[in-house]
Each structure stands twice: as structure tokens, then as C-alpha cells.
Amino acid sequence: MNKKENNNYIISDSTSKQFGNYATGFLESLADHDYAESTITRYLRFVSILAERMEADGTPIQDLDEAQAEELVAGTGLVPDSKIYATFVAKRFTRFLNEHGVGKLPLPPTAKEAARAELRRNFETYLRRQRGLRETTISRYWKFADCFLEFHFGEEVGNLSRIKPTDIAGFLQHMATSKTPVDRNASTYLRNFTRYLFEVGETTTNLALIVPSVARRYGARLPRHITPEQVEILLKAVRSGGTTARRDYAMVLLQARLGLRAPEVVAIQLDDIDWRSGEIIVRGKGDRRDRLPLPPDVGRALADYIKFDRVTTSRVLFVTHSPPHRPFKHGGVLNLILRQAFARTGLKPPVPYAGSHVLRHSLAVNLAGKGASLEEIGDMLRHRRRSTTMLYARLDVDGLRSVAQPWPASGGAQ
């Protein structure tokens, strides 16, 4: 097969035949975003596979959309992991073509899709401006609201003013009886959505008042934690990891020493660190800003990462190791780091799918074991409500035993 070289990348004749100069333009757009050469080469490989499949099936570029691209790539003999990546590249390349007016352009939205998109924009703006929620949280709120709308209205556009209390109960009952585990925040998501509908006048009744809470077993409400010794073992494992060890160690140490939430860790910016005073600003829930002291070991870990590993023009502190070195979209990377650390050390996590929040819980439980008051724990974790901190009182068995009243017996006998 004849090939020609373009900008250091060898483009096959079949790729040029199917896509013309658009393949080159796609590669150039990746290079403009500082993608590594090895990554661009891999993208080109899967674009070439898509071109070969189109040529074999006689699919013209005019008929190519994301669904068709996915179907073509699915027919290849790639191993599962490569097929997933190839599908991602094929769909992304198809979107690139669509942006340049090539391929089978998406159909205009239906009345239902247009109405749902407008509702989503308005609801997300409300959550962002009025509630101060993070983008990942906003996404979960809409996902659940959309599930409710699909359950209630189906393919219809739907009249929001006709939603009744029985519709709320029916949806929650459906969720409770489905095979998929019920999200413990299901009631919170639905309550906020119905409250929004009432506040903007879409419903005449505040349906949020009748949304019940999801029952949870007592044991599930106890904070999952590990011992201080186990925390140090995990930290050591993270520190001795691979190419991202310094970055991962600094991120995990912020959780273990300061009790930061995963989204708070990935939201830290360079300007949030005051090296002179030894303090760090934490960007918490609801656009809250808290100034915390920076422990010496955390400061050293951050300095080592910035000095030796950090390569980016972004002002966000923690970025991906591979080009284009972008900030993380969410805190899920910390769950992955911790899961790998548990696997390397052989420690058994407190629950099968322990997230990074286990370090925050462990810090609080450790403080309680050392005699810290609930007020001190609440200040450390930056809780807004005392009831949230009361969760850790359940683990102080000795303290609870000291305030327990004697069990009454007949005749007043003790």
C-alpha cells in the first residue's frame, strides 16, 4: 500500500482517499493542543482503521456519523481494550468532520429534546448560581432529574405543571424495586429538582415537601475508616509508585492530613498556596473558601511535585501526567490512586469499593480517638452543620456508654 508522509506522520492512501486533508487537519488540531507525538500516532492508527473499514464496506464520507463510525470499528478484530479506544477516536474524529460541515450531520432536535435541553440549561444555571454546586454535582442532579422525566413522560414533551405527589412516590418505588442499587442521595436530587420547579413557577405545589428519604441501615451510616497505621502504609505505597508518585503522594497527603474532599484537592490552584505564611486556601462546597495551615510534610510534598514533575501552563496545581497536561475534570483520580495502593499493600479496604473519602473519615475518627471534641472535628472537616459531625460520635463507644442511662426495671429496681 502506498503511503505518504505529512508533518512527520505517515498517512495511508486509503485514509487520504476517504478523508482527504481532513485527516491531516485532525492531527494538526491534536498537535495544537500539545498532545504527545505517540498519542497522535495512535489516533492516526485508529483513523486509518476507520478509513479501511469504510473502503471495504463502501461507506461514503457523506453517510458517516458517530453511530456509523462506532459500528464500523466494532467489526474489526481488535482486542476489547483497543476496540474501546478505537471507538472513542472514531467518534471524536467524526465530530471533527461534523464541525467542518462534513459527514452525516446530526438531525435537528425534536420538540422533546429541545424542551429538555432548555430545562437542563435553566436548572443547571440555578444550581450553579443559587446553590453554588460544583459541575460534577450538577451533572448528577440533572442525570437523576432526567431519569424522573423519562419515567414519567416517556417520549412526550410533558407538562411539568401536571406532576403530582403520586408521580413522585411511583418513581421512587420504581427505583427501590429495580435491580440497580438506589443512590443514597436519590431523595436529595429529586427534592432539589421539584423545589426548583416550584420556585420558577413550573408547578403550583412545592412537591419537595412530600419527597421521602431513602431508608438506610444503621451500619451503612457509620463512617468507613482505617487505622492511623494503615493510613501511613497506604501513603508509603503511593509515594513509592511509578512516574506519577510525587503528584499522587501530594494529592493523597492533602486528604490524609487535612481531610480534604477529592474535588477540593483537584480544584487547588498555585495561587491558593501561601508559602510564606504556610497556609493553603481550600475551595469547598458552595464556593466556600477556607484558609488552613499547611503541615510541613504536605508542604514538602507539594514543593517536590511542583519542582520535579509539574509541566503545564495551567494555574491549576494538579494536572495529568500525559500531554496536554490538563487539570482533572473531577476527583475520581484519587479513588483510582487509593484503590491501587490498597492492591499493592494487600490491605483490606473497609468496604469493597472504598473511595478516597475513607481518608477523610479516618482523620476524623483518629481525632475523636485522641480526645478531640466534635466542635474541633467539625472545624477540621469544615462542616456546615453540627449534625454532620455527630456521625463520628457513634464510633466513640466508651463515650456513649458513659452517658447512657440505666435500663428501667419493674418496681424501680436497677
C-alpha positions in Angstrom: 0.0 0.0 0.0 1.4 3.4 -1.0 1.8 5.9 1.8 2.7 9.5 2.0 4.3 11.4 4.9 2.7 14.6 6.2 4.1 16.6 9.1 6.1 13.6 10.3 3.0 11.3 10.3 2.6 8.7 7.6 -0.9 8.8 6.2 -2.1 5.8 4.2 -3.6 6.2 0.7 -6.9 4.7 1.9 -7.0 7.4 4.7 -6.3 10.1 2.2 -8.8 8.7 -0.2 -11.6 8.6 2.4 -10.9 11.8 4.3 -8.7 14.0 2.1 -7.0 16.7 4.0 -9.3 16.4 7.0 -7.1 13.6 8.5 -4.2 16.0 8.4 -6.3 18.8 9.9 -7.4 16.4 12.7 -3.8 15.6 13.6 -2.8 19.2 13.5 -5.6 20.1 15.9 -4.2 17.5 18.3 -0.7 18.9 18.0 -2.0 22.4 18.6 -3.4 21.1 22.0 0.1 19.7 22.9 -0.8 16.1 22.5 2.2 13.8 22.6 3.6 12.5 19.3 3.0 8.9 20.4 -0.7 9.7 21.2 -1.2 11.4 17.8 0.4 8.4 16.1 -2.1 6.1 17.9 -5.0 8.4 16.9 -3.8 8.1 13.3 -3.7 4.4 13.5 -7.4 4.2 14.5 -8.4 6.8 11.9 -6.7 4.6 9.3 -8.6 1.6 10.6 -11.9 3.5 10.2 -10.9 4.5 6.7 -10.1 0.9 5.7 -13.5 -0.3 7.1 -15.3 2.4 5.2 -13.5 1.5 2.0 -14.3 -2.2 2.5 -18.0 -1.6 3.2 -18.3 1.1 0.5 -19.4 3.7 3.1 -19.0 7.2 1.7 -18.0 10.0 4.0 -21.3 11.7 3.5 -23.0 8.8 5.4 -20.6 8.8 8.3 -22.0 9.8 11.7 -20.9 8.7 15.2 -23.2 5.7 15.3 -21.9 4.5 11.9 -18.3 5.1 12.9 -18.8 3.0 16.1 -20.5 0.2 14.1 -17.6 0.1 11.6 -14.9 0.0 14.2 -16.9 -2.7 16.2 -16.4 -5.0 13.2 -12.7 -5.1 13.5 -10.6 -7.8 15.1 -9.1 -5.5 17.8 -8.9 -6.7 21.4 -11.5 -5.3 23.7 -9.4 -2.5 25.3 -8.1 -1.4 21.9 -11.6 -1.5 20.5 -12.9 0.8 23.2 -10.1 3.3 22.4 -10.7 2.9 18.7 -14.4 3.7 19.1 -13.6 6.8 21.1 -11.1 8.0 18.5 -13.5 7.2 15.6 -16.4 9.1 17.2 -14.2 12.1 18.1 -12.9 12.2 14.5 -16.4 12.1 13.2 -17.3 15.1 15.4 -14.3 16.9 14.0 -15.7 16.2 10.5 -19.1 17.5 11.5 -17.6 20.7 12.9 -16.2 21.3 9.4 -19.6 20.5 7.7 -18.6 17.0 6.5 -20.3 13.7 7.1 -23.8 13.0 8.1 -24.7 15.9 10.2 -26.9 15.4 13.4 -30.6 15.8 12.9 -32.2 18.9 14.4 -33.5 18.3 17.9 -37.1 17.1 18.3 -39.6 19.1 20.4 -38.9 16.9 23.4 -35.1 17.2 23.0 -35.4 21.0 22.6 -37.6 21.4 25.7 -35.5 19.0 27.8 -32.3 20.9 26.7 -33.8 24.2 27.7 -34.9 22.8 31.1 -31.4 21.4 31.7 -29.7 24.7 30.9 -32.0 26.6 33.3 -31.8 24.0 36.1 -28.0 23.8 35.9 -27.8 27.6 35.9 -29.9 27.6 39.1 -27.8 25.0 40.8 -24.6 26.9 39.8 -25.7 30.4 40.8 -28.2 29.9 43.5 -26.8 26.7 45.2 -23.1 27.2 44.3 -22.7 23.5 43.4 -19.8 22.0 41.5 -20.1 20.9 37.9 -19.8 17.2 38.8 -22.6 17.5 41.4 -24.7 19.5 39.0 -24.3 16.7 36.4 -25.5 14.1 38.9 -28.6 16.3 39.8 -29.6 16.6 36.2 -29.0 12.9 35.4 -31.4 11.9 38.1 -33.9 14.6 37.1 -33.8 13.4 33.6 -34.4 9.8 34.8 -37.6 11.0 36.5 -38.8 12.9 33.4 -38.2 9.9 31.2 -40.0 7.6 33.7 -43.0 10.0 34.0 -43.3 11.4 30.5 -41.6 8.9 28.2 -41.4 10.2 24.7 -43.8 13.1 25.3 -42.6 16.6 25.9 -44.6 16.6 29.1 -46.4 19.3 31.1 -44.4 20.0 34.3 -47.4 21.6 36.0 -49.2 18.3 35.9 -46.7 16.4 38.1 -48.5 15.1 41.2 -47.3 13.7 44.5 -48.3 10.2 43.4 -45.9 10.6 40.4 -43.0 11.2 42.9 -44.0 8.2 45.0 -44.3 6.0 42.0 -40.9 6.9 40.7 -39.2 6.3 44.0 -41.0 3.0 44.4 -39.8 2.0 40.9 -36.2 2.9 41.9 -36.4 1.0 45.1 -37.7 -2.2 43.3 -35.2 -2.1 40.4 -32.1 -4.3 40.3 -29.8 -1.2 40.3 -28.9 -0.1 43.9 -30.7 3.1 44.9 -28.4 6.1 45.2 -28.5 7.2 48.8 -28.9 10.8 47.5 -31.8 10.0 45.3 -34.3 11.9 47.5 -32.0 14.9 47.7 -31.7 15.1 43.9 -35.4 14.8 43.4 -36.2 17.2 46.3 -34.0 19.9 44.8 -35.4 19.4 41.3 -39.0 19.7 42.5 -38.1 22.7 44.6 -36.6 24.4 41.6 -39.8 23.7 39.5 -41.9 25.3 42.3 -39.6 28.4 42.6 -39.6 29.1 38.9 -43.4 28.6 38.7 -43.4 25.4 36.7 -45.5 23.7 39.4 -48.1 25.3 41.7 -47.3 23.0 44.6 -44.0 22.6 46.3 -43.6 18.8 45.7 -40.2 18.9 47.6 -42.2 18.7 50.8 -43.5 15.3 50.1 -40.3 13.6 48.8 -39.5 10.9 51.4 -36.0 10.0 52.5 -34.3 6.8 51.4 -34.0 4.3 54.2 -30.5 3.2 55.2 -29.4 0.6 57.6 -27.7 1.8 60.7 -24.4 0.2 59.8 -24.3 1.9 56.4 -24.4 5.3 58.2 -21.2 4.7 60.1 -18.1 6.3 58.6 -15.8 3.8 57.0 -12.3 4.3 58.2 -8.9 2.7 58.6 -6.3 2.9 61.4 -3.6 5.6 61.5 -1.0 2.8 60.9 -2.9 1.7 57.8 -3.0 5.2 56.5 0.8 5.5 56.8 1.2 2.2 54.9 -1.0 3.4 52.1 0.9 6.7 51.9 4.2 4.9 51.7 2.8 2.7 48.9 1.6 5.8 46.9 5.0 7.5 47.5 6.9 4.5 46.0 4.7 4.2 43.0 5.5 4.9 39.3 6.0 8.0 37.2 3.2 10.0 39.0 4.3 9.1 42.5 5.2 12.6 43.7 1.9 14.0 42.3 -0.2 11.2 43.7 1.5 11.3 47.1 0.9 15.1 47.4 -2.8 14.6 46.5 -3.4 11.8 48.9 -1.4 13.5 51.7 -3.8 16.5 51.5 -6.6 14.2 52.2 -4.9 12.3 55.0 -3.6 15.3 56.9 -6.2 18.0 56.2 -9.3 15.9 55.4 -9.9 17.5 52.0 -12.5 16.1 49.7 -11.4 14.7 46.4 -13.0 17.6 44.4 -11.3 20.1 46.7 -7.9 18.5 46.0 -8.2 18.7 42.2 -9.5 22.3 42.5 -6.4 23.7 44.2 -4.6 26.4 42.2 -1.0 27.6 42.6 -2.2 30.9 43.9 -4.0 29.1 46.7 -0.7 28.2 48.4 0.8 30.9 50.7 4.3 29.6 51.1 5.5 32.5 53.3 2.7 32.0 55.9 2.4 28.3 55.5 -1.3 28.3 54.6 -3.4 26.9 51.8 -6.9 28.0 50.6 -9.4 25.3 50.1 -12.2 25.7 47.6 -15.0 23.9 49.3 -18.7 23.3 48.7 -20.9 26.3 47.7 -17.9 28.4 46.6 -16.7 28.5 50.2 -13.1 29.5 50.8 -11.3 28.2 53.9 -7.7 29.0 54.9 -6.0 26.1 56.5 -2.4 25.7 57.9 -0.1 23.7 55.7 1.6 20.9 57.6 5.4 20.7 56.9 5.2 17.2 55.2 2.4 18.4 53.0 4.3 21.5 52.0 7.4 19.4 51.1 5.3 17.0 49.0 3.7 19.9 47.1 7.1 21.6 46.5 8.7 18.3 45.3 5.9 17.8 42.8 6.0 21.3 41.5 9.8 21.3 41.2 10.4 18.0 39.6 7.2 16.8 37.8 4.7 19.5 37.1 4.7 20.6 33.4 1.8 22.8 32.3 0.7 26.4 31.6 -2.4 25.9 33.7 -2.7 27.6 37.1 -4.4 24.5 38.5 -2.0 22.7 40.8 -2.6 19.1 39.8 -2.6 18.1 36.2 -2.5 14.9 34.1 1.0 13.4 33.5 0.5 12.9 29.8 0.2 15.8 27.3 -1.6 18.1 27.0 -1.2 18.2 30.9 -4.8 19.3 31.6 -6.5 19.7 35.0 -8.6 16.8 36.2 -12.3 17.0 35.4 -13.2 15.5 38.7 -11.8 13.8 41.8 -12.2 10.3 40.5 -8.4 10.0 40.0 -8.0 9.9 43.8 -10.3 6.9 44.0 -8.1 5.1 41.5 -4.9 6.0 43.3 -6.2 4.7 46.6 -7.6 1.5 45.0 -4.2 0.8 43.5 -2.5 1.5 46.9 -4.8 -1.0 48.6 -4.0 -3.6 46.0 -0.2 -3.1 46.3 -0.1 -3.2 50.1 -2.6 -6.1 50.5 -4.6 -4.1 53.0 -8.3 -4.9 53.0 -10.4 -1.7 52.5 -13.3 -1.2 55.0 -15.8 -1.7 52.1 -15.3 -3.4 48.8 -15.5 -0.1 46.8 -13.8 2.2 49.3 -13.4 5.7 47.8 -10.9 8.4 48.7 -13.4 9.7 51.4 -12.1 6.9 53.6 -9.0 9.1 54.4 -11.2 12.0 55.4 -13.3 9.7 57.7 -10.1 8.1 59.1 -8.7 11.5 60.0 -11.9 12.4 61.9 -12.1 9.1 63.7 -8.4 9.3 64.7 -9.0 12.8 66.1 -12.0 11.5 68.1 -9.9 8.7 69.4 -7.3 11.2 70.7 -10.0 13.1 72.6 -10.8 15.9 70.1 -14.3 17.4 70.6 -17.0 17.3 68.0 -16.5 21.1 67.5 -12.8 20.6 66.7 -13.6 17.8 64.3 -16.3 19.8 62.6 -13.9 22.8 62.2 -11.2 20.5 60.8 -13.5 19.0 58.3 -15.3 22.3 57.6 -18.8 21.0 58.3 -21.6 23.5 58.0 -23.9 21.6 60.3 -23.2 20.1 63.6 -25.5 17.1 62.7 -22.9 16.1 60.1 -20.2 15.9 62.7 -22.4 13.9 65.1 -21.9 11.0 62.7 -18.5 10.4 64.3 -19.9 10.3 67.9 -21.4 6.9 67.0 -18.0 5.4 66.9 -17.0 6.6 70.3 -18.4 3.6 72.2 -16.8 4.4 75.5 -18.1 8.0 75.4 -21.6 6.8 74.5 -21.5 4.2 77.3 -20.7 6.9 79.9 -23.8 9.0 79.1 -26.2 6.0 78.7 -29.0 5.9 81.2 -29.7 2.7 83.3 -32.3 0.5 81.9 -35.5 0.8 84.0 -36.8 -2.2 85.8 -40.2 -3.0 87.4 -40.6 -1.7 90.9 -37.9 0.9 90.4 -35.1 -1.8 90.8 -31.9 -1.2 88.9 
